[in-house]
């Protein structure tokens, strides 16, 4: 699994950081940062949940 973010779409809602804090964070401007671009298998479920719940669909998962 590889995680990507479209910063043009991100509005800094923070849903991803709450769902998968090991993988996503927020920078000083409130935009998402990817802390683990290739997350460990034990957090894949929470990453999928974060991607699914992103209100602006700014996150994607590549196989």
Secondary structure, 3 states (H helix, E strand, C coil): CEEEECCCCCCCCCHHHHHCCCCEEECCCCCEEECCCCCCHHHHHHHHHHHHHCCCCCEEEEC
